[in-house]
């Protein structure tokens, strides 16, 4: 399926557009598995049908809050706990470790308590 085009040209990187598209497809599958129409999902989420359509098309400019409402309406809000989890952030952890003070080592001229 081709990436959705919004009314405004997007300056988002391709990886962002692809991630939005993939998320929209997964949400559409989740809705269909629950045998809900877009209109029914919109009503449950407190959104317009147009917004649900944009989410499922993967339009990158859709508000995050709207996406979270759809996840909630589908009973999938708990999956947000896995998004950008700090334990999965290897780059951030490496940067944090690099800023920690280095351990102090014994110098050659230090006295030894060994008698």
Secondary structure, 3 states (H helix, E strand, C coil): CCCCCCCCCCCCCHHHHHHHHHHHHHHHHHHHHCCCCHHHHHHHHCCCHHHHHHHHHCCCCCCHHHHHHHHHHCCCHHHHHHCCCHHHCHHHHHHHHHHCCCCCCCCCCCCCCCC
